[in-house]
């Protein structure tokens, strides 16, 4: 099923994620598609990615990337309970950050975020899902929510096969990248993170080429 048809009447959308560079590594095809259809994009990053002590630098990089992507608004949350690292974040902290942001931008009609596995199984990614889904399930979030689908490692790193399987299966909302190498180019702006394995990820990962979602 085509994600564009579902989002065609949406005016503003927010991407909610855990770390600066998540938006580039995982959501680039969707950001491209929405912008091409004149939908205003918000980026809400819930941590500064300070696990290795590079938080201030990563904040600057995130701002540079957001400007290059030409998004309408971007914000990085500063909350000690949402510190970057291999731990679960409190659901109430995630919910507070998300609801606080959306209350300031009431025209947001769609939320894009991770699913329950968070693509890589990172506990921060999963915590974002837990916080957003709790808001949605409790009736505190009126916007449509789209959860980025995690796939097996085989499909994750074999984009040609994954692409065919994704668009054969009509049970998920899918979008393919208009510019398949945009993710790789944008990642270069994250100088502190653009090491060899992330370059390989941006080149071979299915998330540079296709996104598909479960909606709620």
N, C-alpha and C positions, 0 to 999 in steps of 0.2 A: 504494500500500500504506500502511496506517495505522501510523504510528510508535507510537501508543499500544499497539497489540497486541504489538509487539515489546518494549516497555519495561515492560509491565504488572507483571512480577515483580521489577523492579529496585528496590532500596531506596535507593541513593545514586548520584548522578551528578555528574561534574565537567565544567565548561565551561572550556576552556583557550584563551586568546586573547592578543593581543599588547599591547593598549593599554586603559587605562581608558576606557570608553564602547563598546568593541567588543561587550560582552555585551548592551548596550541596543540598539545599532544593528542587530545581526545575529541575535541568538539569543532575543529576547524571546518570540516565540510558543512556542518549545520550553520555556523556563523556566516559562512560565505553565502549560502542559499538564502537565509533570512535577509541579509543585507541587500542582495540583488533584488529582493522583493519589497524594498523600502520599509523593512521592519527595524525599528530602533533596538539596538543591542545594549544590554547592561551586563557587566562582568562583576560578579561578587566573589572575591577570593577570601576564604575564611581563616587563612593564616599567612604569615610573611615568609614561610619556608625557612625558618631560622635553625633547623636541626643541626646544621654544620656551622652555625655562627655567621651566616651570610644574609641574614634577614634584611638589613638595610639595602644591600646591593640588589637583592632579589626584588625588593619593593620598587627600586628605581627601574629595574629591567621590566617589571610588570607594567609600570606606567608607560614606558617606551613602546612596548608591544601593543598596549591598548590604544595608544595614539596612532600607531601604524595601521592597526586594524580598523581605525576610525570608528570606534564604538561611541555610543551616545554618552554613556556614563560607566565609570569603573570605580571600584572601591576595594580596599583591603581591610579586613577586620582586625582590630588589635584587642585580643582577649586572651589573657593568660591561660584560661581553661581550654583554649583552642590552639595550643602550641603544637607545632610540627613535630612529628615523631611517631614511633610505632606503638601508639596507645589509642584507646577508644576515647572519643570526645563525649562529654555529657550531651545527651539529646536536648536537654533544655537550653544549653548554651548555643547549640546550632540553631534551634528554633527561634531563640531570641534574636540572633543576628539576622536570620532570614526574614522574620516577620517585621523587624525594625526597618530593614531596608525597603521591603515592599510597601510598608505603610507610608514611606516618604515618596514612593513612586507608584501611586495607585493606578496608573494606566497600564502597568505590566499585566499582561493577560496570559503569559506562558512562562513556565519555569523548566529549564533543562538542567539535569543533574545526573549523578551516577545511579546505577541500580544497586541491588543489595550485595553484590560482590565487588562493586567499584572498579571494574575492568581488571585490576591487578591484585585485588585482595588487600590493598593497603587499608589499615584500620581507620585512617582519617577519611578516606574516600567513603568507606562503609558508614562512618559516622554522619557524613553529609546526607547520605541516603536516609539514615534512620531519623535524622532531625526533620528533613523535608517531608518524608512520608508520614511522620507523626503529625505534623501540622495539617497535612492534607486529609488524613484519616479522621482527625478530630474536628474537622470542619473549620479550622482556623486559617486555611489557605484557599481562597476562591479561584485562583488562577489554575489553568490547565497545567498538569505536570507531565513531563516526558522524561522517562528514566532510560539513560543510555545502556543498551544491552551489552552485557559481558558474554564473550564466546570462549570456546575451548582454545587452547594454545595453538593447535594446528590451524584453526581458522584464523586466529589472530595474526599469524605471520605468513599466511598464504593468501594474499589479497585477491588474486585472480579467481581462485576457487571460492573464497568467501563471497566475493562480489556476486558470482552466479547464484550461489545458494541463498544469499540475502534477498535478491530480487525475484527468485522463484517462490520463496516463502512469503505469502501475502499477509501473514498474521502480525507482522511488525511494520511500524512506520519508518520508511527508509529514505535516505538522501545520499547521493554520491557527490564527490567533490568536483566542482567546476574547474578548479585549478589544483590538480593532485599533488603538486610540489610546494604549495603554499606553506604547509606545516613545516616542511624542512627548511624553507627560507626564513620563516618567522623564528624558528628555534635558534637561529644564529644570533638573534638579538639577546637571547638568554646566555650571555657569555659564561656565566658562572656554572651553568648546567649543561652546556652543549658539548659534553664529552662523547667519546666514540660510541658507547652503547646507546645513548639517546639519539645520535645521528642515525644509527642503524634502525632504531625504533621508528623514527620519523619516516625513514625510507621504506621499511618493510611492513610496518603495522597497518592493519586494515583500517584503523581509526584515522589515518591520513587520507583515506580514499572513500570510506563509506561510514555512515552512522545509521544505526537503527534503534528504535525506541519502543518501549512499552508505555502506554499513556494511562493517566489516571485523572 
